[in-house]
């Protein structure tokens, strides 16, 4: 599995919706079809892409296929995003300080005008 395959698999909004569903718990294909509002063939194609990218695992339960997230690729993505998260946190911290300063300026009584 390559990083490019992971990003390509997650680029599609339907596949991201499936990943979000599977974050809650493993689900049978029928549940995923119903929750996403896609056709069964379309859902199966999306699941195949996610499976080939290593993002999901599938197990057979009688006549059902049950899909679950595989956390390993997510940790690889998290590690890749770590330097960018630091950048975002620095920017968000600066924004928070600026908002605090603005808030302080509004709550201070103003000096009387002559």
Secondary structure, 3 states (H helix, E strand, C coil): CCHHHHHHHHHCHHHHHHHHHHHHCCEEHHHHHHHHCCCHHHHHHHHHHHHHCCCEEEEEECCEEEEEECHHHHHHHHHHHHHHHHHHHHHHHHHHHHHHHHHHHHHCCCCCCC
